[in-house]
Amino acid sequence: MLEKMNDFFKARLDGYDEHMLTEIEGASEFYAFTAAQLPTEKECHILDLGCGTGLELEKYICVNPAAQITGIDLSAEMLDKLKAKFPDSNLNLICGSYFDAPFGEDCFDAAVSVESLHHFTADAKLMLYQKLYTSLKRNGYFILTDYFAESEAAEMEYFENLRRLKKEQGIDDNEFYHYDTPLTVEHEINVLKNAGFSKVEILHKWGATYCIKSSRP
């Protein structure tokens, strides 16, 4: 049974951090690796898409406690847990969809997203990445750590299964439902380039999870 995205994460808040860190291949390394890619300049501005409980921010805030961090997530409960972890940090937390939230222009030194964007289509991501590109300062960059489909056939199967499940359950609205629909890493890179990022590079991988850096000149 498909669950709305917010309901899915609210129901799994207890034990969420432990699950993410122990049940996903490479997670014991990739959260710290991702944090290490973010800028260390004092009071730099960071945007986190789908920040959740802040697993990618834990080590980063220790290294750069003066960073100004804007985090966006659908789950108010997860944002509450994030605030409780870092009560003295410079956090601006927005409860809502990062597709809808305004980012501004030339605002951020870097952006990051970890294990969040594998639920959406290439078309939806293109609009998001175009908005993200505009929000970055010159020489800013986006660190994306996420898992990807192993082949085009697997990618198509994910989306076909989601369409079938929505049809079976009589779902015809535009709300977000929790079901993984990862693109292939090649398709993801193409979307990032089409959004304007001139340099897109794979920094590391852990099984099906990749860390990708996309730079704005």
Secondary structure, DSSP 8 states (H G I E B T S, - for coil): ---BHHHHHHHT-TTHHHHHHHHSTTHHHHHHHHHHTS--STT-EEEEET-TT-TTTHHHHHH-TT-EEEEEES-HHHHHHHHHH-TTSEEEEEES-TTTS---SS-EEEEEEES-GGGS-HHHHHHHHHHHHHHEEEEEEEEEEEE-BSSHHHHHHHHHHHHHHHHHTT--S---B------BHHHHHHHHHHTT-SEEEEEEEETTEEEEEEE--
